[in-house]
């Protein structure tokens, strides 16, 4: 583990150079890793572990769409694809990758198979951080660890196939065996992390919930919608408004920012763009700071977690979700976006 300096602050970081795949395989050579859930993170993590040579099985409800997806991905019923409880019983490491609501529902089936010395692995700190609300309280004689890739399972798999890695955070909530650190780092390397940075379950879930509701999805959609509507109200066409709001950012600027940083982007645009961006970014920061402070407070006190638990566990959740997504999809902005995507050169 190395100390890395991030803007003057030292953090613990583990790279693939100091903890190579061969060491990870040696660490987990006697372990059976069960992936419980085959939805968002399950496919990417399980396939990367399998391709890297680890002993992996998948646990999923038979007859579900996720079970069929696992079969299509090459998992074999009775060999490395089992019902949830059978997979949990066979495993020494249980990767609990169901949705937060799913984890609450299935927990009684998992808990009975958490025998001494096993490890319970999460990719999100929700269930443990809000354990009084979720009821997910592991026994004291198992390791409880976390590896949280900073992106979707689809991105994790895509980058793995490209020979790249998606950065992940790692945390240890409970070290019952004395092996928790090696287990969590080996798993982080095995699932395809670029590098691993240290966190806690609480910090992971607080930052994750804030990010999802903030710049990653909630805030960015809100800003897109506001700018698009202002342009349209002032006579700009849907194509022009969408290109200036979404397309240029996502297709041209964000890859360059990811590669070189925002200061590089400012230095390599027109002087007119430079001046405007420098003059306005602090105004946007100051305008949104109260919203982010309110958001973080709602996350920290548990209100956001409770809203998620209450809403996502409703039997008609999927139906209501589709209605909300349909409302967004049918806005003029995203209808314009569908046309713009079709017009990209790679689609013609």
C-alpha positions as CSV (number, residue, x, y, z in Angstrom):
1,X,0.0,0.0,0.0
2,X,1.4,3.4,-1.0
3,X,0.8,6.9,0.2
4,X,-0.3,9.2,-2.7
5,X,-0.6,12.9,-2.6
6,X,-3.9,14.3,-3.9
7,X,-3.9,18.0,-3.9
8,X,-1.8,18.2,-0.7
9,X,-3.8,15.4,1.1
10,X,-2.2,11.9,1.5
11,X,-4.3,8.9,0.9
12,X,-3.7,5.1,1.0
13,X,-3.7,3.7,-2.5
14,X,-3.1,0.2,-3.9
15,X,-2.0,-0.3,-7.5
16,X,-1.8,-3.3,-9.7
17,X,1.9,-2.9,-9.8
18,X,2.3,-3.5,-6.1
19,X,-0.5,-6.1,-5.8
20,X,-0.4,-7.9,-9.2
21,X,-3.0,-10.4,-10.4
22,X,-0.7,-13.3,-9.6
23,X,-0.6,-12.3,-6.0
24,X,-4.3,-11.9,-5.9
25,X,-4.8,-15.4,-7.4
26,X,-2.5,-16.8,-4.7
27,X,-4.3,-15.0,-2.0
28,X,-7.7,-16.4,-3.0
29,X,-6.6,-19.8,-4.4
30,X,-8.6,-21.7,-1.8
31,X,-11.6,-19.5,-1.9
32,X,-15.0,-19.9,-3.7
33,X,-16.5,-16.6,-4.6
34,X,-20.3,-16.5,-5.0
35,X,-21.8,-13.6,-6.9
36,X,-25.3,-13.1,-5.4
37,X,-27.3,-11.0,-7.9
38,X,-26.8,-10.6,-11.6
39,X,-28.1,-7.1,-12.3
40,X,-25.9,-4.0,-12.3
41,X,-22.5,-5.0,-10.9
42,X,-22.9,-8.8,-10.9
43,X,-22.2,-9.5,-14.6
44,X,-19.1,-7.3,-14.9
45,X,-17.5,-8.4,-11.6
46,X,-18.2,-12.1,-12.1
47,X,-17.0,-12.3,-15.7
48,X,-13.9,-10.3,-14.9
49,X,-13.1,-12.6,-12.0
50,X,-13.8,-15.7,-14.1
51,X,-11.6,-14.4,-17.0
52,X,-8.8,-13.6,-14.4
53,X,-8.8,-17.2,-13.2
54,X,-10.7,-17.1,-9.9
55,X,-13.1,-19.8,-8.7
56,X,-16.4,-18.0,-9.2
57,X,-20.0,-19.2,-9.0
58,X,-23.2,-17.2,-9.5
59,X,-26.3,-17.3,-7.3
60,X,-29.6,-16.0,-8.8
61,X,-33.3,-16.8,-8.6
62,X,-34.0,-19.4,-11.2
63,X,-36.4,-18.4,-14.0
64,X,-35.7,-14.7,-13.6
65,X,-34.5,-12.5,-16.4
66,X,-31.1,-12.3,-14.6
67,X,-30.9,-16.1,-14.5
68,X,-31.4,-16.2,-18.3
69,X,-28.8,-13.5,-18.7
70,X,-26.3,-15.5,-16.7
71,X,-27.0,-18.5,-18.9
72,X,-26.5,-16.4,-22.0
73,X,-23.1,-15.2,-20.5
74,X,-21.9,-18.8,-20.3
75,X,-22.7,-19.7,-16.7
76,X,-23.8,-23.3,-16.4
77,X,-26.6,-24.5,-14.2
78,X,-25.4,-26.9,-11.6
79,X,-21.8,-26.2,-12.4
80,X,-21.3,-22.5,-11.6
81,X,-24.8,-21.2,-11.6
82,X,-27.1,-22.0,-8.7
83,X,-30.1,-20.8,-6.8
84,X,-29.1,-18.0,-4.3
85,X,-29.0,-20.1,-1.1
86,X,-27.1,-23.0,-2.7
87,X,-24.5,-20.5,-4.0
88,X,-24.2,-18.8,-0.6
89,X,-23.8,-22.2,1.1
90,X,-21.0,-23.2,-1.2
91,X,-19.1,-19.9,-1.0
92,X,-16.3,-18.8,1.3
93,X,-16.7,-15.2,0.0
94,X,-20.2,-14.0,-0.7
95,X,-20.4,-11.0,-3.0
96,X,-23.7,-9.4,-2.1
97,X,-24.5,-7.5,-5.3
98,X,-28.3,-7.4,-5.3
99,X,-30.0,-4.0,-5.3
100,X,-30.3,-2.3,-1.9
101,X,-34.0,-3.3,-1.7
102,X,-33.1,-6.8,-2.9
103,X,-30.4,-7.1,-0.2
104,X,-33.0,-6.3,2.5
105,X,-35.5,-8.9,1.1
106,X,-32.9,-11.7,0.7
107,X,-30.9,-11.1,3.8
108,X,-32.5,-13.9,5.9
109,X,-31.5,-16.4,3.3
110,X,-27.9,-15.2,3.2
111,X,-27.4,-14.7,6.9
112,X,-27.9,-18.4,7.7
113,X,-25.0,-19.3,5.5
114,X,-22.5,-16.8,7.0
115,X,-20.6,-19.4,8.9
116,X,-17.4,-18.5,10.8
117,X,-14.4,-17.4,8.7
118,X,-16.4,-16.5,5.6
119,X,-16.3,-13.0,4.0
120,X,-19.3,-10.9,3.1
121,X,-18.5,-8.5,0.3
122,X,-20.4,-5.4,-0.8
123,X,-20.0,-2.9,-3.7
124,X,-22.1,-0.3,-1.9
125,X,-22.1,0.8,1.8
126,X,-25.8,1.2,2.0
127,X,-26.9,-2.0,3.7
128,X,-24.2,-1.8,6.4
129,X,-24.2,1.9,7.0
130,X,-28.0,2.0,7.5
131,X,-28.1,-1.4,9.1
132,X,-30.7,-0.2,11.7
133,X,-33.0,0.5,8.8
134,X,-32.1,-2.4,6.5
135,X,-31.7,-5.1,9.2
136,X,-28.5,-6.3,7.6
137,X,-26.3,-7.0,10.7
138,X,-23.6,-9.6,9.9
139,X,-22.4,-12.0,12.6
140,X,-19.2,-11.0,14.4
141,X,-17.1,-14.0,13.1
142,X,-17.1,-13.1,9.4
143,X,-15.1,-10.5,7.5
144,X,-17.2,-7.6,6.1
145,X,-15.5,-5.9,3.2
146,X,-16.3,-3.6,0.3
147,X,-14.9,-2.9,-3.2
148,X,-16.9,-0.1,-5.0
149,X,-16.0,0.4,-8.7
150,X,-16.4,4.0,-9.6
151,X,-18.7,3.3,-12.5
152,X,-21.3,0.9,-13.8
153,X,-20.8,-2.8,-14.1
154,X,-21.0,-2.3,-17.9
155,X,-18.1,0.1,-17.8
156,X,-16.1,-2.2,-15.6
157,X,-16.5,-5.0,-18.1
158,X,-15.9,-2.9,-21.1
159,X,-12.7,-1.4,-19.7
160,X,-11.5,-4.8,-18.6
161,X,-11.9,-6.1,-22.2
162,X,-9.9,-3.1,-23.4
163,X,-7.1,-4.0,-21.0
164,X,-7.8,-1.0,-18.8
165,X,-9.1,-0.7,-15.2
166,X,-11.9,1.2,-13.5
167,X,-10.8,2.8,-10.2
168,X,-12.4,1.5,-7.1
169,X,-12.7,2.3,-3.4
170,X,-12.2,-0.3,-0.8
171,X,-13.2,-0.6,2.9
172,X,-13.1,-3.0,5.8
173,X,-16.0,-2.9,8.2
174,X,-15.1,-6.0,10.1
175,X,-11.9,-8.1,10.2
176,X,-12.8,-11.3,12.0
177,X,-10.1,-13.5,10.4
178,X,-7.1,-11.3,10.1
179,X,-7.3,-11.8,6.4
180,X,-9.8,-9.1,5.5
181,X,-7.2,-6.7,4.0
182,X,-5.7,-9.3,1.6
183,X,-9.1,-10.6,0.7
184,X,-10.5,-7.2,-0.2
185,X,-7.4,-6.1,-2.2
186,X,-7.2,-9.4,-4.0
187,X,-10.9,-9.1,-4.9
188,X,-10.5,-5.5,-6.0
189,X,-7.7,-6.5,-8.4
190,X,-9.6,-9.5,-9.5
191,X,-12.8,-7.6,-10.5
192,X,-10.7,-5.2,-12.7
193,X,-9.8,-2.2,-10.6
194,X,-7.4,0.3,-12.1
195,X,-6.3,1.3,-8.6
196,X,-7.9,1.0,-5.2
197,X,-8.3,3.9,-2.7
198,X,-9.2,3.5,0.9
199,X,-12.5,4.6,2.4
200,X,-15.1,3.5,4.9
201,X,-18.6,2.0,4.4
202,X,-20.1,5.3,5.6
203,X,-17.9,7.6,3.5
204,X,-18.6,5.4,0.4
205,X,-22.3,5.5,0.7
206,X,-22.5,9.2,1.6
207,X,-20.3,10.2,-1.4
208,X,-22.1,7.7,-3.7
209,X,-25.6,8.9,-2.8
210,X,-24.5,12.5,-3.1
211,X,-22.8,11.9,-6.4
212,X,-25.8,10.1,-7.9
213,X,-28.2,12.8,-6.9
214,X,-25.6,15.5,-7.8
215,X,-23.2,15.9,-10.6
216,X,-23.4,12.3,-11.9
217,X,-27.1,12.2,-12.7
218,X,-29.5,14.4,-10.8
219,X,-27.8,17.8,-11.0
220,X,-26.5,17.2,-14.6
221,X,-30.0,16.4,-15.8
222,X,-31.4,19.5,-14.1
223,X,-28.7,21.7,-15.6
224,X,-29.2,20.2,-19.0
225,X,-32.9,20.8,-18.8
226,X,-32.5,24.4,-17.6
227,X,-30.1,25.4,-20.3
228,X,-32.0,23.7,-23.0
229,X,-35.3,25.4,-22.0
230,X,-33.6,28.8,-21.9
231,X,-32.2,28.3,-25.4
232,X,-35.5,27.1,-26.8
233,X,-37.4,30.0,-25.2
234,X,-35.0,32.4,-27.0
235,X,-35.6,31.0,-30.5
236,X,-32.9,28.3,-30.8
237,X,-33.9,25.1,-32.6
238,X,-34.0,21.8,-30.8
239,X,-31.0,20.6,-32.7
240,X,-28.9,23.6,-31.8
241,X,-30.1,23.6,-28.2
242,X,-29.3,19.9,-27.7
243,X,-25.9,20.1,-29.4
244,X,-24.9,23.1,-27.3
245,X,-26.2,21.6,-24.1
246,X,-25.5,17.9,-24.2
247,X,-23.8,16.7,-27.4
248,X,-20.7,18.9,-27.3
249,X,-20.1,18.2,-23.7
250,X,-20.5,14.4,-23.8
251,X,-18.9,13.7,-27.2
252,X,-16.1,16.3,-27.3
253,X,-15.3,18.0,-24.0
254,X,-15.7,15.3,-21.3
255,X,-13.2,12.8,-22.9
256,X,-10.7,15.6,-23.1
257,X,-11.4,16.7,-19.5
258,X,-11.0,13.1,-18.3
259,X,-7.7,12.9,-20.1
260,X,-6.2,16.2,-19.2
261,X,-8.2,18.0,-16.6
262,X,-10.4,21.1,-16.6
263,X,-7.5,23.6,-16.5
264,X,-6.2,22.1,-19.7
265,X,-9.6,22.5,-21.3
266,X,-9.7,26.1,-20.3
267,X,-6.2,26.7,-21.7
268,X,-7.1,25.0,-25.0
269,X,-10.3,26.7,-25.9
270,X,-11.0,30.1,-27.5
271,X,-10.2,33.2,-25.5
272,X,-13.9,34.1,-25.6
273,X,-14.8,30.7,-24.1
274,X,-12.0,31.0,-21.5
275,X,-13.2,34.4,-20.3
276,X,-16.8,33.3,-20.0
277,X,-16.1,30.1,-18.3
278,X,-13.7,31.8,-15.8
279,X,-16.3,34.5,-15.1
280,X,-19.3,32.2,-14.6
281,X,-18.1,29.0,-12.9
282,X,-18.0,30.5,-9.4
283,X,-21.5,31.8,-9.9
284,X,-22.8,28.3,-10.6
285,X,-20.8,27.0,-7.6
286,X,-22.3,29.6,-5.3
287,X,-25.8,29.1,-6.7
288,X,-25.7,25.3,-6.2
289,X,-23.7,25.1,-3.0
290,X,-26.9,25.4,-0.8
291,X,-28.5,22.6,-2.8
292,X,-25.5,20.3,-2.3
293,X,-25.3,21.1,1.4
294,X,-29.0,20.2,1.8
295,X,-28.5,17.0,-0.3
296,X,-25.5,15.9,1.9
297,X,-27.5,16.6,5.1
298,X,-30.4,14.5,3.8
299,X,-28.0,11.7,3.0
300,X,-26.1,11.9,6.3
301,X,-29.3,11.8,8.5
302,X,-30.7,8.8,6.6
303,X,-33.7,10.5,5.0
304,X,-32.5,9.6,1.5
305,X,-31.8,6.0,2.5
306,X,-35.3,5.7,4.0
307,X,-36.9,7.2,0.9
308,X,-35.1,4.7,-1.3
309,X,-36.1,1.8,1.0
310,X,-39.7,2.8,1.2
311,X,-40.1,3.5,-2.6
312,X,-37.9,0.8,-4.1
313,X,-39.6,-2.0,-2.0
314,X,-43.1,-1.2,-3.3
315,X,-44.6,-3.9,-5.6
316,X,-45.4,-1.3,-8.3
317,X,-42.0,0.3,-8.2
318,X,-40.9,-0.8,-11.7
319,X,-44.2,0.4,-13.2
320,X,-43.8,3.8,-11.6
321,X,-40.2,4.0,-12.6
322,X,-41.1,3.4,-16.2
323,X,-43.6,6.2,-16.0
324,X,-41.0,8.6,-14.7
325,X,-38.5,7.6,-17.3
326,X,-41.1,7.8,-20.0
327,X,-41.8,11.4,-19.0
328,X,-38.1,12.2,-19.3
329,X,-37.6,10.3,-22.5
330,X,-40.6,12.1,-24.2
331,X,-39.3,15.6,-23.4
332,X,-38.3,17.5,-26.5
333,X,-34.7,17.6,-25.3
334,X,-34.2,13.9,-25.2
335,X,-36.3,13.3,-28.3
336,X,-33.9,15.7,-30.1
337,X,-31.1,13.7,-28.5
338,X,-32.4,10.5,-30.1
339,X,-32.3,12.1,-33.5
340,X,-28.8,13.6,-32.9
341,X,-27.4,10.2,-31.9
342,X,-28.8,8.6,-35.0
343,X,-27.0,11.3,-37.1
344,X,-23.6,10.6,-35.6
345,X,-21.2,9.4,-38.3
346,X,-20.6,6.0,-36.7
347,X,-24.4,5.3,-37.0
348,X,-24.5,6.1,-40.8
